[in-house]
Amino acid sequence: MHQLFRLVLGQKDLSRAGDLFSLDDSEIEDSLTEALEQIKIISSSSDYQTNNNDQAVVEVCITRITTAIRETGSIEKHARALVGLWDSCLEHSLRPCGKDEDTPHAKIASDITSCILQNYGRAPVAALAVPVAAKFLGSGDAGVCGSVSSYLALAATAQAGLLARHTDAIVDSALRGNAMLLRVLPAVYEKQPQPINRHLMELLALMPQLEQPEQYHLLRLLHVAAKRKQPEVAQKCIPFLIGHLKDSTHSDVILNILTEITGYDPVALSTFLPMLKEIGERFPYLIGQMAKIYGAVGHVDEERARSCLPFLVSQLANMEHSFHHILLLEIKSITDTFSSILGPQSRDIFRMSNSFTTVARLLTQQLETAKARSSRKKPSTEVEFPEKLEEIKLTLAENEDHEKLQVKIQAFEDKINAESNTPSSIRRYSLGQFSKEERKDIRFNSSKSLALHTVLTKSLSSDDGEVVESEDVPASIFVSETDPLSQGNDKSPFKANSDRSQLGNSTVSHPTIVYTESENLPETVKENCQEETPETTASPVEYQDKLYLHLKENFSKVKAYAVEIGKKIPVPDQCTIEDSVRSCVAKLFFTCSLKGHYCLYSKSSFILISQEPQPWIHIMFLFQQSLFPEPLSIQSHSVQFLRALWEKTQAEGAHSFETAMMESTFPQQKDLDQVQLHLEEVRFFDVFGFSEAAGAWQCFMCNNPDKATVINQDGQPLIEGKLKEKQVRWKFIKRWKTRYFTLAGNQLLFQKGKSKDDPDDSPIELSKVQSVKVVARKRRDRSLPRAFEIFTDNKTYVFKAKDEKNAEEWLQCINVAVAQAKERESREVTTYL
């Protein structure tokens, strides 16, 4: 052991402890294990909890050791001794002895936890640390328990097998209110499902107490459980899932879980069909996924098929949604399986009309006929049906020129037959594969497929006006069956805020989708809905969606471009278009994707006001396309709302949304440069960065967990030094006064003189800072100038650093500290509420 360590620890000499920081890290690296073992002996002594000198010596030495381990990257070399000291803390009380006062051993445990947290990805360290971390979950100290939970949540991504051995402790801690550990359970469930299954109902009972991210992780756990195909577990969960299906925040996830269950146990859901029907009728945007559930239950036996078909047929006639092609395929699949329901000529029903409403009416009539025939116990179903078809055909002939219609049908089918030889023109049906002949049987002509053009009425609920689009359903109908351009069932990552729409603003965000009521939609959107009726008859060419065809032609390029541009420019979580004095502006909201323990933006948002909304809308459109395996159409929900935002910002005589997206597939480079420059000017990259490992934009703290503990040490300055403060108005005279500044905690402190020993002046409260802005020498100058401004509620400060590098350090530290102060304030408000 190094001589100075031997002196300080052997004689417990606090006066020499500070000299340890004068030694080079490499000089003491080989002594760290012995020093940790000596600290363990000191901290285990009977009088340690009352000996302030020993406690101070140990705290200084641990700080020096963990710093050396971090700087030399030697955690694996000293992990055993470090974890041994960590484990020894559990032999002593960790519960606070006073208000917000940690015990001596809780302080040791906290420092070591921070060191281990920074190295969560190292397997040898995790093998030693995870068993001890699991013990700390019941330690009683909220601070240590929270840090340990963060470590386990990170370790679960790479070391799920290690955590699985401690599933019982993790579940117990989660049930005691440690919601952070709900993030761990989906990962360990694959390895150790039994302990979680035993307490599954208790975990589900926590749902009302959880915040939205934790609720999502609890539902993710159920999804993992459902995929394991355990009917007894699924049956326990179904009532809970049905009960929360009305919550638009999670309806997509819940329906995915229910769909997963119906794949192997459809009978379990048969008793809940009336409840699903009630919810589906109330929230039309859920019909697409509910159709799959009804279809799966309807395949169990003929009795259930007859009970499921009326709901599916009734929804086929309902033009308030755009899931008619899914409904029709489910209906046909059931009636093909149980052919006796409609009789041998049932396929004619699917071919003889251009309207979903007409098909639904024919199916309803035939179902009623079949039901009546069954009640009278007629032996044959083939006598009455041909006559009925003849009557229907005569009725149709009275309403339209049947001969011309047949010509159009034949021309359309010839066109589709030619195209069907191309693999790219076929889109498979996910719930069942049909033969080529069966596919032909359910082909309609183009004028029907276009009932899908009523897409905007599809997601509107007259009950609450707030709708969440269902998850993207793999298109099951190839081109000849329906309009391939109508993808109204895609899961949009953007949200429209109805309140803002009523105020003349338009909003989108992701990942949750809430749509406005039709009365709040832009006029152009409502006109499209009213004009495109299912009875319209036109040639197939007129219904070729140009945007869809353009995206299809450039699909691979768009996907690749979106991935690359996403690493340079972040996609906002929410976008609001607001009217300003001169024009419309985009109000963009950014949050961190990880939301770790020290996250800067888990409760709050980084807000950016852009005078150029259209490049942002273009970027959001490309990002939206990158989420789907197929080209988007102009009828997609997300495209409709992005178009509405575009029209809100569109100058008179300018290109429409579709034209702009097609004429310039990608934003102009000058527009991207302007977006990048604006992000730099508002210091976005001080607090956010793209994480290659996570593949997403994360805040400074989540990207740098090793620095988080340093920044969060109470009372320790984040940065300090001399800056010049402007004393009068910039435009008239450049008079500067040098002062000594210290950035620590929630304040920017500065002294009246040049030394830190001079008396303090009034500090700047970071929670009151509205923005920090660079004072540019020239608008075109991309280099960082030395001067910057801090805007508070009632005053503007202008400071100047000694050089550009020093200014960069101050700017980043101030922005991180301001974000941290506001995040802390948001959490306190949330906790209070």
C-alpha positions in Angstrom: 0.0 0.0 0.0 1.2 3.5 -0.8 3.0 5.2 2.1 0.6 8.1 2.3 -2.4 5.7 2.4 -0.7 3.7 5.1 -0.1 6.9 7.1 -3.6 8.3 6.7 -5.5 5.0 7.3 -3.1 3.6 9.8 -2.9 6.6 12.0 -6.3 8.0 10.9 -4.6 11.3 10.2 -7.2 13.6 8.8 -4.7 16.5 8.4 -2.8 14.5 5.7 -5.9 13.0 4.0 -6.2 15.9 1.6 -2.6 15.2 0.3 -4.0 12.1 -1.4 -5.4 14.2 -4.1 -1.9 15.6 -5.0 -0.8 12.1 -6.0 -1.1 10.9 -9.6 -3.8 8.2 -10.2 -1.3 5.7 -11.6 0.9 6.2 -8.6 -1.7 4.8 -6.2 -3.6 2.4 -8.5 -1.9 -0.7 -7.1 -2.7 0.3 -3.5 -6.5 0.7 -3.9 -7.5 -2.9 -3.0 -5.4 -2.8 0.2 -6.8 0.7 1.1 -10.4 -0.6 0.6 -9.7 -3.6 2.9 -8.2 -1.2 5.6 -11.3 1.1 5.3 -13.5 -2.0 5.8 -11.7 -2.7 9.1 -12.1 0.9 10.3 -15.7 1.2 9.4 -16.5 -2.1 11.1 -15.1 -0.9 14.5 -17.6 -0.5 17.3 -17.0 3.2 17.8 -17.1 4.2 14.1 -20.6 5.6 14.2 -19.7 8.1 16.9 -16.1 8.8 15.8 -16.3 11.9 13.6 -12.6 11.8 12.8 -12.7 8.3 11.5 -15.7 9.0 9.4 -14.1 12.0 7.8 -10.9 10.0 7.0 -12.9 7.2 5.4 -15.1 9.6 3.3 -12.0 11.4 1.9 -10.2 8.1 1.2 -13.3 6.6 -0.5 -13.7 9.7 -2.7 -10.0 9.5 -3.7 -10.2 5.7 -4.4 -13.4 5.9 -6.5 -11.9 8.8 -8.5 -8.7 6.8 -9.2 -10.7 3.8 -10.2 -12.8 5.9 -12.7 -9.8 7.7 -14.2 -7.6 4.5 -14.6 -10.5 2.3 -15.6 -9.4 -0.4 -13.1 -12.8 -1.3 -11.7 -12.5 -5.0 -12.6 -9.1 -5.2 -10.8 -10.5 -3.8 -7.5 -14.1 -4.9 -7.8 -13.9 -7.7 -5.2 -12.5 -5.4 -2.5 -15.0 -2.6 -3.5 -18.0 -4.9 -3.4 -16.7 -6.4 -0.1 -16.7 -3.0 1.5 -20.2 -2.3 0.0 -21.5 -5.6 1.4 -20.1 -4.8 4.9 -22.3 -1.8 5.1 -25.4 -4.1 5.2 -24.2 -5.3 8.7 -25.0 -1.8 10.1 -28.1 0.3 10.2 -28.7 2.3 7.0 -31.9 4.0 8.1 -31.6 7.8 8.5 -31.1 8.7 12.2 -32.6 12.1 11.8 -34.4 14.2 9.2 -32.6 13.8 5.9 -29.4 12.7 7.7 -27.7 9.6 6.4 -25.9 7.2 8.7 -22.1 6.9 8.2 -22.4 3.5 6.6 -25.2 4.8 4.3 -22.7 7.4 3.0 -20.1 4.8 2.3 -22.7 2.6 0.5 -23.9 5.6 -1.5 -20.4 6.5 -2.8 -19.7 2.9 -3.7 -23.1 2.5 -5.4 -22.3 5.5 -7.6 -19.0 4.0 -8.6 -20.5 0.7 -9.5 -23.4 2.4 -11.3 -21.0 3.9 -13.8 -19.7 0.4 -14.7 -23.1 -1.4 -15.1 -22.1 -2.9 -18.5 -19.0 -4.8 -17.2 -20.0 -8.5 -16.7 -17.2 -9.4 -14.1 -18.2 -6.5 -11.9 -21.9 -7.2 -12.3 -21.4 -10.9 -11.3 -20.0 -9.6 -7.9 -22.3 -6.5 -7.5 -25.8 -7.8 -8.5 -26.1 -10.2 -5.5 -25.1 -7.5 -3.1 -27.3 -4.9 -4.9 -30.3 -7.2 -4.3 -29.6 -7.2 -0.6 -29.7 -3.4 -0.5 -33.3 -3.4 -1.8 -34.4 -4.0 1.7 -31.9 -1.8 3.4 -34.4 0.9 4.4 -32.4 3.8 3.0 -34.4 5.4 0.2 -31.4 7.1 -1.4 -29.3 4.0 -1.5 -32.3 1.9 -2.6 -33.0 4.3 -5.4 -29.5 4.2 -6.7 -29.3 0.4 -6.5 -32.6 0.2 -8.4 -31.2 2.4 -11.1 -28.2 0.1 -11.3 -30.3 -3.0 -11.6 -32.5 -1.4 -14.3 -29.4 -0.7 -16.4 -27.8 -4.1 -15.6 -31.0 -5.9 -16.7 -30.4 -4.9 -20.3 -27.2 -6.9 -20.5 -27.2 -9.2 -17.4 -30.7 -10.4 -17.1 -29.5 -13.9 -16.2 -27.7 -12.6 -13.1 -30.8 -10.7 -11.9 -33.1 -13.6 -12.4 -31.5 -15.4 -9.4 -32.8 -12.5 -7.3 -36.3 -12.2 -8.7 -38.0 -12.7 -5.3 -36.1 -9.7 -3.8 -36.9 -7.6 -6.8 -40.6 -8.4 -6.8 -40.8 -7.8 -3.0 -39.2 -4.4 -3.4 -41.5 -3.5 -6.3 -44.5 -4.4 -4.2 -43.3 -2.1 -1.4 -43.4 0.8 -3.8 -40.1 0.7 -5.6 -41.6 1.4 -9.0 -38.2 1.7 -10.8 -37.9 -2.1 -10.5 -40.9 -2.6 -12.8 -38.4 -1.9 -15.6 -36.4 -4.9 -14.6 -39.3 -7.5 -14.4 -39.9 -8.0 -18.2 -36.2 -8.8 -18.6 -36.0 -11.3 -15.8 -39.4 -12.9 -16.6 -37.9 -14.9 -19.4 -35.4 -16.5 -17.0 -37.5 -16.8 -13.9 -41.3 -16.5 -14.4 -42.6 -18.4 -11.4 -41.9 -15.8 -8.6 -43.5 -13.1 -10.8 -46.5 -15.3 -11.6 -47.1 -15.8 -7.9 -47.4 -12.1 -7.3 -48.8 -11.1 -10.6 -52.2 -9.9 -9.3 -50.5 -7.9 -6.5 -48.3 -6.2 -9.1 -51.4 -5.4 -11.3 -53.0 -3.8 -8.2 -50.3 -1.2 -8.3 -51.4 0.2 -11.6 -53.5 3.1 -10.3 -50.6 4.3 -8.2 -48.0 4.3 -11.0 -46.9 7.1 -13.3 -47.3 6.5 -17.0 -43.8 5.2 -17.7 -44.1 2.6 -14.9 -47.6 1.6 -16.1 -46.1 1.0 -19.5 -43.4 -1.3 -18.1 -46.1 -3.2 -16.1 -48.0 -3.8 -19.3 -44.8 -4.8 -21.1 -44.4 -7.5 -18.4 -47.9 -8.8 -19.3 -47.0 -8.8 -22.9 -43.9 -10.9 -22.2 -46.0 -13.2 -20.1 -48.6 -13.6 -22.8 -46.0 -14.6 -25.3 -45.0 -17.5 -23.2 -48.4 -19.1 -23.9 -49.5 -19.9 -20.3 -53.3 -20.0 -20.4 -53.6 -19.9 -16.5 -51.6 -16.7 -16.4 -53.5 -15.2 -19.3 -56.9 -15.9 -17.7 -55.8 -14.0 -14.6 -54.8 -11.0 -16.6 -57.8 -10.7 -19.0 -60.2 -9.0 -16.6 -57.5 -6.5 -15.7 -56.7 -5.7 -19.3 -60.4 -5.3 -20.3 -60.9 -3.0 -17.4 -58.1 -0.7 -18.5 -58.9 -0.8 -22.2 -60.8 2.5 -22.1 -57.6 4.3 -21.1 -56.4 5.7 -24.5 -52.8 5.9 -23.2 -52.4 2.2 -23.2 -55.2 0.8 -25.4 -52.7 -0.2 -28.2 -50.5 -2.2 -25.9 -53.5 -3.8 -24.2 -55.0 -4.9 -27.5 -51.7 -6.3 -28.6 -51.6 -8.4 -25.4 -55.2 -9.6 -25.9 -54.5 -10.4 -29.6 -51.5 -12.4 -28.4 -53.7 -14.4 -26.0 -56.3 -15.2 -28.6 -53.6 -16.7 -30.8 -53.4 -19.7 -28.4 -56.4 -19.4 -26.1 -59.3 -17.7 -27.9 -61.9 -19.4 -25.7 -60.6 -17.3 -22.7 -61.8 -14.1 -24.4 -65.2 -15.4 -25.6 -67.0 -14.4 -22.4 -65.6 -10.9 -22.7 -66.9 -10.2 -26.2 -69.9 -8.2 -25.1 -67.6 -5.9 -23.1 -65.3 -5.6 -26.1 -68.2 -4.8 -28.3 -69.3 -2.0 -26.1 -65.8 -0.5 -26.0 -65.4 -1.0 -29.7 -68.6 0.9 -30.5 -67.6 3.7 -28.1 -64.1 4.0 -29.5 -64.1 3.2 -33.2 -60.3 3.6 -33.5 -60.0 0.2 -31.7 -62.1 -1.7 -34.2 -59.1 -2.9 -36.3 -57.5 -4.9 -33.5 -60.8 -6.0 -32.0 -61.7 -7.5 -35.4 -58.7 -9.8 -35.1 -59.9 -10.9 -31.6 -63.4 -11.5 -32.8 -62.0 -13.4 -35.8 -59.9 -15.6 -33.6 -62.8 -16.4 -31.3 -65.0 -17.0 -34.3 -62.7 -19.8 -35.5 -63.2 -21.9 -32.4 -66.5 -23.5 -33.4 -69.6 -22.7 -35.5 -71.6 -21.5 -32.5 -69.1 -18.9 -31.6 -68.7 -18.0 -35.3 -72.4 -17.2 -35.5 -72.1 -15.0 -32.4 -69.1 -13.1 -33.7 -70.2 -12.4 -37.2 -73.1 -10.0 -36.5 -70.7 -7.6 -34.7 -68.1 -7.8 -37.6 -70.8 -7.3 -40.2 -72.3 -4.3 -38.3 -68.9 -2.6 -38.2 -68.4 -3.3 -41.9 -71.4 -1.0 -42.5 -70.1 1.6 -40.1 -68.3 4.4 -42.0 -66.8 6.0 -38.9 -63.6 4.1 -39.2 -61.3 2.8 -41.9 -60.9 -0.9 -40.9 -63.3 -2.3 -43.5 -60.7 -4.3 -45.3 -59.6 -6.0 -42.0 -63.3 -6.7 -41.1 -64.0 -8.1 -44.5 -61.1 -10.5 -44.4 -62.1 -11.7 -40.9 -65.6 -12.2 -42.0 -64.6 -14.2 -45.1 -62.1 -16.3 -43.1 -64.8 -17.3 -40.7 -67.4 -18.0 -43.4 -64.9 -20.0 -45.4 -64.1 -22.1 -42.3 -67.8 -22.7 -41.6 -69.2 -22.6 -45.1 -72.7 -23.8 -43.9 -73.3 -20.3 -42.3 -73.7 -18.6 -45.7 -74.0 -21.5 -48.0 -71.9 -22.5 -51.1 -72.5 -19.4 -53.0 -71.3 -17.0 -50.3 -68.4 -15.8 -52.3 -70.7 -14.0 -54.7 -71.6 -11.6 -51.9 -68.1 -10.4 -51.7 -67.9 -9.7 -55.5 -71.2 -8.3 -56.6 -71.0 -4.8 -55.0 -68.8 -1.7 -54.9 -69.8 -0.6 -51.4 -68.9 -2.0 -48.0 -72.4 -0.9 -46.8 -74.0 -3.0 -49.5 -71.8 -6.0 -48.8 -72.7 -5.6 -45.1 -76.4 -5.4 -46.0 -76.3 -8.6 -48.1 -74.4 -10.4 -45.3 -76.9 -9.3 -42.7 -79.8 -10.5 -44.8 -78.1 -13.8 -45.4 -77.2 -14.2 -41.7 -80.8 -13.5 -40.8 -82.0 -16.0 -43.4 -79.6 -18.6 -42.1 -80.7 -18.0 -38.6 -84.4 -18.3 -39.5 -83.7 -21.4 -41.5 -81.7 -22.9 -38.7 -84.6 -22.2 -36.2 -87.0 -24.0 -38.6 -84.5 -26.8 -39.0 -84.5 -26.7 -42.8 -82.3 -29.5 -44.2 -80.9 -27.5 -47.1 -79.4 -24.1 -47.4 -79.2 -24.1 -51.2 -82.8 -23.6 -52.2 -83.5 -20.1 -51.2 -80.1 -18.4 -51.7 -79.9 -18.3 -55.5 -83.3 -16.7 -55.7 -82.2 -14.1 -53.1 -79.2 -13.3 -55.2 -81.2 -12.8 -58.3 -83.5 -10.4 -56.4 -80.4 -8.4 -55.2 -78.9 -8.4 -58.7 -82.1 -6.9 -60.1 -82.1 -4.3 -57.4 -78.6 -3.3 -58.3 -79.4 -3.2 -61.9 -82.0 -0.6 -61.2 -79.5 1.7 -59.5 -76.6 1.6 -62.0 -75.7 0.6 -65.5 -74.7 -3.0 -64.8 -73.1 -3.6 -68.1 -70.7 -0.6 -67.8 -69.9 -1.7 -64.3 -69.0 -5.2 -65.4 -66.6 -3.7 -68.0 -64.9 -1.7 -65.3 -64.7 -4.7 -63.0 -63.2 -6.9 -65.8 -60.6 -4.2 -66.7 -59.6 -3.7 -63.2 -59.2 -7.5 -62.6 -57.1 -7.8 -65.7 -54.9 -5.0 -64.5 -54.5 -6.6 -61.1 -53.9 -10.1 -62.6 -51.0 -8.6 -64.5 -49.6 -6.8 -61.5 -50.0 -9.9 -59.2 -47.1 -11.5 -60.9 -44.8 -8.9 -59.3 -44.0 -9.9 -55.7 -43.9 -6.3 -54.6 -47.5 -5.8 -55.5 -48.7 -8.4 -53.0 -49.3 -7.7 -49.3 -49.8 -10.8 -47.2 -52.6 -11.3 -44.7 -51.2 -11.9 -41.3 -54.1 -14.0 -39.9 -54.2 -16.6 -42.6 -52.8 -17.4 -45.9 -55.2 -17.8 -48.8 -54.5 -19.6 -52.0 -54.3 -17.7 -55.3 -57.8 -18.8 -56.2 -59.2 -17.8 -52.8 -57.6 -14.4 -53.2 -59.4 -13.9 -56.5 -62.7 -14.7 -54.8 -62.5 -11.7 -52.5 -61.3 -9.2 -55.1 -63.4 -6.1 -55.5 -63.2 -3.3 -58.1 -61.6 0.0 -57.3 -64.7 2.1 -56.7 -65.4 0.0 -53.5 -61.9 -0.1 -52.2 -62.2 3.6 -51.9 -64.8 3.5 -49.2 -61.5 3.7 -47.3 -61.3 7.3 -48.3 -63.6 8.2 -45.4 -60.5 7.7 -43.2 -60.8 10.8 -41.3 -64.2 10.0 -39.9 -62.7 6.7 -38.7 -61.1 7.8 -35.5 -63.6 10.2 -34.2 -65.5 9.4 -31.0 -68.6 11.4 -30.3 -68.4 10.4 -26.7 -65.1 12.1 -25.7 -63.5 13.3 -29.0 -60.2 11.8 -27.9 -59.0 8.8 -29.8 -55.8 6.8 -30.0 -55.0 5.0 -33.2 -54.4 1.3 -33.1 -51.1 -0.4 -33.7 -50.0 -0.7 -37.3 -51.7 -3.8 -38.7 -49.7 -5.6 -41.4 -51.7 -5.0 -44.5 -53.5 -8.2 -45.3 -55.0 -7.4 -48.6 -53.0 -7.2 -51.8 -53.6 -4.6 -54.4 -56.6 -6.2 -56.1 -58.6 -6.5 -52.8 -58.6 -2.9 -51.6 -56.9 0.4 -52.0 -53.3 -0.2 -51.0 -53.0 3.5 -50.2 -55.4 3.5 -47.4 -53.4 2.8 -44.2 -55.7 4.4 -41.7 -54.8 1.8 -39.2 -51.2 2.7 -38.9 -49.9 3.7 -35.4 -48.9 7.3 -35.7 -46.2 8.5 -33.3 -47.7 12.0 -33.5 -50.5 13.5 -31.4 -53.1 16.2 -32.1 -54.2 18.3 -29.2 -57.9 19.2 -29.5 -57.7 22.0 -27.0 -55.1 23.8 -29.1 -57.0 23.1 -32.2 -59.9 25.0 -30.8 -57.6 27.9 -30.1 -56.4 28.0 -33.7 -53.3 25.9 -33.1 -52.3 22.5 -34.4 -50.3 19.9 -32.5 -48.6 16.6 -33.1 -46.4 14.5 -30.8 -45.2 10.9 -30.2 -45.5 8.2 -29.0 -49.1 8.7 -27.9 -51.8 9.7 -30.4 -54.8 11.8 -29.5 -56.9 13.1 -32.4 -59.2 16.1 -32.5 -63.0 16.0 -33.0 -64.1 16.5 -36.6 -65.5 19.9 -35.8 -62.0 21.0 -34.8 -60.3 19.7 -37.9 -59.0 22.0 -40.6 -61.6 22.8 -43.2 -59.6 21.1 -46.0 -59.5 17.9 -44.0 -63.2 17.9 -43.3 -64.0 18.6 -47.0 -61.9 15.6 -48.0 -64.0 13.5 -45.7 -67.3 14.7 -47.0 -66.3 14.5 -50.6 -65.0 10.9 -50.6 -68.1 8.8 -50.1 -68.2 5.0 -50.5 -70.7 5.2 -53.3 -68.4 7.2 -55.6 -67.5 5.2 -58.8 -64.4 6.1 -60.8 -61.6 4.4 -62.6 -58.7 2.8 -60.7 -56.2 5.3 -62.0 -57.9 8.2 -60.3 -57.4 6.5 -57.0 -53.7 6.0 -57.3 -52.2 7.8 -54.3 -49.3 9.7 -55.7 -47.6 10.1 -52.3 -47.8 6.4 -51.7 -46.3 5.6 -55.2 -43.6 8.2 -54.6 -42.6 6.7 -51.3 -42.8 3.2 -52.7 -40.3 4.2 -55.4 -37.9 5.8 -53.0 -38.7 3.6 -50.0 -35.2 2.3 -49.2 -33.6 5.7 -49.7 -36.2 7.3 -47.3 -35.5 4.7 -44.6 -31.8 5.1 -44.9 -32.0 8.9 -44.9 -34.2 8.9 -41.8 -31.8 6.8 -39.9 -28.9 9.0 -40.7 -30.6 12.4 -40.2 -32.0 11.1 -36.9 -28.4 11.0 -35.6 -27.9 14.6 -36.4 -31.2 16.2 -35.8 -33.6 15.1 -33.0 -37.3 14.4 -33.7 -39.5 16.4 -31.2 -41.8 14.5 -28.8 -44.5 17.1 -29.5 -45.0 19.9 -32.0 -47.5 22.8 -31.7 -48.2 25.3 -34.5 -49.0 28.7 -33.1 -49.8 32.0 -34.6 -47.3 34.8 -34.1 -47.4 38.5 -35.1 -45.7 37.9 -38.4 -46.4 34.2 -39.2 -46.9 30.8 -37.7 -44.2 29.3 -35.5 -43.5 25.8 -34.4 -43.3 25.1 -30.6 -41.2 21.9 -30.3 -40.9 19.8 -27.1 -38.0 17.4 -26.5 -37.6 14.9 -23.7 -35.1 12.3 -22.8 -35.8 8.7 -24.1 -34.1 6.9 -21.2 -35.4 8.9 -18.2 -32.7 7.5 -15.8 -32.2 8.3 -12.2 -30.5 11.7 -12.7 -32.3 12.5 -16.0 -32.6 16.2 -16.8 -35.9 15.8 -18.8 -38.0 13.0 -17.3 -40.7 15.4 -16.0 -39.9 18.6 -18.0 -39.2 19.3 -21.6 -36.6 21.3 -23.6 -38.8 23.8 -25.6 -37.7 25.2 -28.9 -39.5 27.9 -30.8 -38.8 27.7 -34.6 -39.7 30.4 -37.1 -39.3 27.8 -39.9 -41.9 25.0 -39.1 -41.9 23.3 -42.5 -38.5 21.8 -42.4 -39.4 20.3 -39.0 -42.7 18.9 -40.4 -40.7 17.4 -43.3 -38.3 15.8 -40.8 -41.2 14.4 -38.7 -42.8 13.0 -41.9 -39.6 11.1 -42.8 -39.2 9.8 -39.2 -42.8 8.7 -39.4 -42.2 6.7 -42.6 -39.1 5.1 -41.0 -41.3 3.4 -38.4 -43.3 1.4 -40.9 -42.4 -1.5 -43.1 -44.6 -0.2 -46.0 -45.0 3.2 -47.7 -47.4 5.6 -46.0 -50.4 6.9 -47.9 -52.1 10.3 -47.9 -54.9 8.7 -45.9 -52.7 7.6 -43.0 -53.6 9.3 -39.7 -50.2 10.7 -39.1 -49.9 12.0 -42.7 -53.3 13.6 -42.4 -52.3 15.5 -39.3 -48.9 16.5 -40.6 -50.7 17.8 -43.7 -53.0 19.8 -41.4 -49.9 21.3 -39.7 -48.4 22.1 -43.1 -51.5 23.8 -44.3 -51.5 25.8 -41.1 -48.1 27.2 -42.1 -48.6 27.2 -45.8 -48.2 30.6 -47.6 -50.8 31.6 -50.2 -49.9 30.0 -53.6 -47.3 27.7 -52.0 -47.0 24.0 -52.7 -49.4 21.6 -50.9 -48.1 19.1 -48.5 -48.2 16.2 -51.0 -46.6 18.2 -53.7 -43.8 19.5 -51.4 -43.1 16.0 -50.2 -42.9 14.6 -53.7 -40.9 17.4 -55.3 -38.3 17.3 -52.6 -38.1 13.9 -51.0 -35.6 15.2 -48.5 -35.3 18.6 -47.0 -32.9 21.1 -48.7 -29.4 21.1 -47.2 -29.7 24.8 -46.5 -32.8 24.1 -44.4 -31.1 21.4 -42.5 -28.1 23.7 -41.9 -30.5 26.3 -40.6 -32.2 23.8 -38.2 -28.7 22.6 -37.0 -27.6 26.2 -36.5 -30.7 27.0 -34.5 -30.2 24.0 -32.2 -26.6 25.2 -31.6 -27.7 28.7 -30.9 -30.2 27.6 -28.2 -27.5 25.3 -26.8 -29.5 22.1 -27.4 -26.4 20.0 -27.7 -25.2 21.1 -24.3 -28.0 19.1 -22.7 -28.8 16.4 -25.4 -26.7 14.0 -27.4 -27.4 11.0 -29.7 -26.5 7.7 -28.0 -25.2 5.2 -30.5 -25.7 2.4 -28.0 -29.3 3.3 -27.3 -30.0 4.5 -30.8 -31.9 7.5 -29.4 -31.4 11.1 -28.2 -30.7 11.2 -24.5 -29.9 14.0 -22.0 -26.4 14.8 -20.8 -26.9 13.0 -17.5 -28.3 9.7 -19.1 -25.5 9.8 -21.7 -22.8 10.4 -19.0 -23.8 8.5 -15.8 -20.2 8.7 -14.7 -20.5 12.5 -14.4 -23.9 12.4 -12.9 -22.7 11.5 -9.4 -20.1 14.3 -9.5 -22.6 16.9 -10.6 -25.1 15.8 -8.0 -22.7 16.1 -5.0 -24.4 18.7 -2.8 -22.2 21.8 -2.2 -19.5 20.7 -4.7 -19.0 23.3 -7.4 -19.7 22.2 -10.9 -17.4 24.9 -12.3 -15.8 28.1 -10.8 -13.5 30.8 -11.9 -13.4 34.4 -13.2 -15.8 36.0 -15.6 -16.3 39.5 -16.8 -19.8 41.0 -16.2 -21.1 43.8 -18.4 -22.2 46.8 -16.3 -24.1 48.9 -18.8 -26.0 48.5 -22.1 -24.0 46.7 -24.7 -24.8 49.0 -27.6 -23.4 52.2 -26.0 -20.3 51.2 -24.1 -18.3 48.0 -23.4 -17.5 48.3 -19.7 -16.7 45.0 -18.0 -16.1 44.1 -14.3 -14.2 41.0 -13.4 -15.8 38.8 -10.7 -15.3 35.3 -9.3 -18.2 33.0 -10.0 -19.1 29.6 -8.6 -21.8 27.3 -10.1 -23.0 24.9 -7.3 -26.3 23.4 -6.4 -29.2 25.5 -7.6 -27.3 28.8 -7.7 -24.8 30.7 -9.7 -22.9 32.5 -6.9 -20.6 35.5 -7.6 -18.4 37.6 -5.3 -18.1 41.4 -5.5 -14.4 41.2 -6.1 -12.0 39.0 -8.2 -11.3 36.5 -5.4 -13.6 33.8 -4.0 -12.8 35.1 -0.6 -14.5 38.4 -1.3 -18.1 38.9 0.1 -20.9 37.3 -1.8 -23.3 39.3 -4.0 -26.9 38.2 -4.7 -26.8 34.8 -6.4 -28.7 33.8 -9.6 -31.3 31.2 -8.8 -31.0 28.6 -11.7 -34.7 27.6 -11.4 -35.5 31.3 -12.4 -33.4 31.2 -15.5 -35.5 31.4 -18.6 -32.7 30.9 -21.2 -29.0 31.1 -21.8 -28.0 32.7 -25.1 -24.7 33.2 -26.9 -24.0 36.8 -28.0 -23.0 36.2 -31.6 -20.4 38.5 -33.3 -22.0 37.7 -36.7 -25.0 35.7 -37.6 -23.0 33.8 -40.1 -20.2 33.1 -37.6 -20.5 29.5 -36.5 -17.7 29.7 -34.0 -18.5 30.2 -30.3 -18.0 33.8 -29.1 -16.7 34.6 -25.7 -19.8 36.5 -24.5 -23.1 35.0 -23.4 -26.3 36.2 -21.7 -28.4 34.7 -18.9 -32.1 35.8 -18.9 -34.0 35.5 -15.6 -37.6 36.6 -14.7 -36.6 40.2 -14.1 -33.0 40.7 -15.2 -30.5 40.0 -18.0 -26.9 39.3 -17.3 -24.1 39.4 -19.8 -20.8 37.6 -19.1 -17.6 37.2 -21.0 -15.0 34.4 -20.5 -11.3 34.6 -21.1 -11.4 32.6 -24.3 -13.9 30.5 -26.4 -12.9 27.2 -24.8 -13.6 28.6 -21.3 -16.9 30.1 -22.6 -17.9 26.7 -24.0 -17.3 25.0 -20.6 -19.3 27.6 -18.7 -22.2 27.5 -21.2 -22.5 23.7 -21.0 -22.2 23.6 -17.2 -24.8 26.4 -16.8 -27.3 24.7 -19.2 -26.9 21.3 -17.5 -27.4 22.9 -14.1 -30.4 25.0 -15.2 -32.0 21.9 -16.7 -31.3 19.9 -13.5 -32.7 22.7 -11.3 -36.0 22.8 -13.4 -36.3 19.0 -13.4 -35.8 18.9 -9.7 -38.5 21.6 -9.3 -40.9 19.7 -11.6 -40.4 16.5 -9.5 -41.1 18.4 -6.3 -44.3 19.8 -7.7 -45.3 16.4 -8.9 -44.5 14.8 -5.6 -46.5 17.5 -3.8 -49.5 17.1 -6.0 
